[in-house]
Amino acid sequence: MVNQQHRVFKKYSISNIPESSDANDEPKEETPSASSQEEAPDTDEVVVVTDEVARATIEEAEILARDEEEESNEPVAASSDDEPASPAAAAGAAAVARSTTTAPRATTTAPRSLPAPPKEEAPKAAKAAAPPPGGRVSPIGPLPVDAMYDPAYGDPEFYTDVDVTYHYMAVKNGAMRIFTEEELHLLDELHEFLSTEDCIWSVTDEHMQLIGKILHADLPPTVNVDLLRFLQPACMNLDIVLMLKGDKNKAFSCLANNFEKLDSTVQVEMMKLMCNLCNCKSGVNWLLSIVDWELGNKQVTNSQLTIRCAVASLLSDCQKLVEVAANFILQVSRFQMSYYEDIVVEMSFALFQCLNSDLPEVTAFFCLAGLIGFFHMSREMPGIMLSLGANLKQHARKSDRCAALVAKIEASLPKF
């Protein structure tokens, strides 16, 4: 009995348990005896302890290997010498293998794809010439551009060289008897608007009413001349054009209705103002508007009044008025608006009659350049010119630019 107790104590002593640090040492084999076979459960406990130590060692190695793989982004191959100690260790190794295969996908960013090179486009065909207004074939054909001037349109003239302050004072002194204190203040504001570029206010209906009152008052013609000269630079401003469109009293249109009765000096300044309105398409559209409005007991349009002013000026005996009217014809023809064909035809009769007379070089150039513009706007112009028998050769001797325009017009006429 004593010997059996001694053997049991010796078997549970620490010195008899294999050390975990010496993984290579194999336990010594002892000759099994009858007593050791009876103590088999004790041997199983020792094996369990040894497996736990081995699994902890393997897991620690796996963690270290995983950290190194994450830093280097390179998967580490499993050692062929390692043998799974148990099913738990095999499961841990499989988890490590899955993490190492997916690690580079999480830490490595895919390179950005470069933009695809632009596709080579097929060579474009030569750009066709722009069609004439309304899609019509112009009888005059494409127009050459000279280095000094444009033969198609010429050099239009605007009348902006005006002393605004001088004419403001002339209007104020000449019409003082019809002004109230409020109207004088409005006239001062209008002067400030026209003479100051950074003015923060604009023309209102009250200012337009004041202008209409002066134009239709019983005043000397010189007052209207000064007022029209005072307003000519303002007509280059789009705000004035918009105010003319919204003027309920139609001050300028009513003055144009009495154009033939006005003094020649007032007529000249009125046509200059109309030329300045043609600096933008909105101004031309207002002058040639075909919208009916009531004047007295009849219906009229702005285009009818504009044609009357242009025809009367072209056929006038005043050379200055004829020159300004020819400039107005050129201004209208610059915009090449084919929907004004009927208006162009009506003005062309007076234009051909004017060209049959002896004209100064500047007036002849304005008429010829405007005629070329009319050729583009109406297909009837060559036939009208042949029927009226306009003599243009007399103007070819006035200057080289007039000769170039005459040659272009004659070359476009049909041959019989």
Disulfide bonds with the S-S distance in Angstrom:
none
